[in-house]
């Protein structure tokens, strides 16, 4: 019985890992923190969440720019944030999905790569 419980617990842990570390819901929580900080209404941990949000989006941009989308370093972090925020906020049914995929889709829509011949 103990062995079966251990296996079930491992399946639960590894099953969650496949969904990614952060979801669209996490990103929207960070966006709310960012909004409060910008409006000088920051609460405890809002500064850390804001930094996490900006770093997360910038990291995805740095990793996938030129491959999945082509902003080619012409967009500021503020622009990347606005594009991502608007894209994810408009799709609440998808907030449970992997956050990195949502950010990539947002940036791909805003900065499509030219078609190669």
N, C-alpha and C positions, 0 to 999 in steps of 0.2 A: 504494500500500500504506500509506504513512504517513497519507494522508487517511482511509483506512478505519479505521485504528487510532485516529486522533483522534476520529472520529465514534463509534466503539464506546466510547471512554473517556467522551465527553460523555454518551452514553446511560446508561452506568453511573452517572455522578455524578448526573444529573438523575433517574434512576429511583429512586435512594436518597432524594433530596430529597422525593419524593412520599409517602414512607412517614412523614414527620414527622421532627423532629429527635431526639426521645426516644421510646423504647419502654417497654413494661412491664418489660422486663429492666433498663433503666436505673433505673426507679423502684425496683425491688426491690434493686438495688445500693445506692441511696441509703438505702433503708429499713434495710439491714444496717448502713450507716454510722451512721444515726440510733440504732439499737439499741445499737451499741458506745459511742457518745458518752453516751447516757443511763445506761449501765451502767459508766461511767468506765473503759472499755477502748478508748478511741478510738485509732485508728491514723492514720498520715499522711494528710492530706486528708479525714478523716472530718468535721471541722467544716465544711469547705467544701461537701461533699456534703450534709450535713444542712441547711445553709442553702439550698442549691439545691432540695432536696426541699420544704422548707416554703414557699419562695417560689413554686415551680412550682404546688403545690396551691392556695396562696392566690391566685395570679394567675388560675388557672382559675376558682376560686370567684368572684373579683371580676368576671371577664369574663362569666360565664354565669349568675350568680345572678339569678333573676327571669325567665330565658328558658328554659334547659334544665332547671333545677331551682329550688327555692325555699327555700333555707335562710334567706334574708332577713336575713343577718348575725346570726343567732341562734346559730350554731355557732362555737366557738373553733377556732383553727388546730389545736390538739391533737385535737379531735373530728374535724375534716376529715381529719387525718392517719390517725387510727385507722380511720375508715371506708374510706379509700382503701387503706390497707395491708391490711386484712382482705379487701377485695373482690379486689384484684389477687393477693394471696397464694393465694387459693382458686381461681384460674384460671391455673395455670402454662402451660396449652396456648395461652393468649392473650398471653403475655409478649412475643412478637414484634410485636404490634400497636402502633399509635400510642398513646403514653402519655396524651396529652390526652383521647383518646376513652375510655380506661379510667377515668381520673379522673372524667370527666363522667358516665359510666354509674354509677359508685359513688355519686356525690353525687345523681344523679337518683333512684336507688333509695332512698336515705336521706331525701331531701327532695323528694318529688314536688310539683309545683305543683297547686293546686286546679283542678279542672275548671271551665272557663269555660262559661257558658250562652249 
